[in-house]
Amino acid sequence: MGEDKCFLNYHGKAQCYHVYEMLQQFCEETFISCNADQSGSIDKEFKTVEDIDAFADKGPATGVLSAFSTHPQKDLLIIACDYPLLTQDEIRNFLENIPPGSIAAAFYDEQTQSYQPVLAWYSCEAGIHLLKSSENEQFSLKRFLESVNAYKYIPLNPLSMKSIDTEDERERVMQLTNNNH
């Protein structure tokens, strides 16, 4: 898209800050996961977890593994900044519907029959398994979610899971979010 997605502005501020603030009501602590290049561009008022070199270039697993390494014994709610139509109500409904005793839960796309591993909750137990899997060079979060039979959350609004990956999609979302403010 020609620029870092985390700094795109859909809601009057950079998307990473919007998501951070949205998650504060659900989390004990909130962090922006970032790489070393992004770290210097993030306002200092926002806490960050910088990617750990050992997990670099492992796709979405990079941020999740870095967060579990930095914050062991914590459950993680992971929300990527690619989803500007995700709402607090949708997140609340997701969290309220995770069955007790679950190891992990993720938004589930019925069309593609796949988990969305960056719209997910991972228990600290999941973190232990993920870190062990990384020792064997296994970094697929989708495979992990499948292997533990993670809770499949079907969103109230399917648009919540719409990842914005092109300039045309961005323009359509800008029109939607501008009409809601």
C-alpha angles and dihedrals in degrees: 000000000000096000140052108284093217090067097048111119116227101142106034095283140050110298093239090058092045091053092043092054092043091054096048092084091056103040137065088220130007128208139178111231109220145157124244093265093053095043095078092050096056117096110254092234088073119075116231140198109209119211113263113234093233089064098039118136095013095123118233090348090069094073095038094050091044090052093049090048092050095041109031118181092030129113113232131217106199120197117170120215092236092086110074093164094060111113137201089245091056092048091048091050090048093052094044091054100051105115117239112262094028118147093204143351132196142177107268126213108214092192095059094027090230142121121246099223095191091057094058152108119230122190119222086253088059088052091057091051093045093050091049090048090052089059086063092048092254109141106155110122091188091056090047092051090049093047093055093041090237118205109273110223114200105202122234088229114035089204087071087077096048106125111207107224107149137053091244091054089047092054092050091050091047089057091049096047094043089054090053097054 
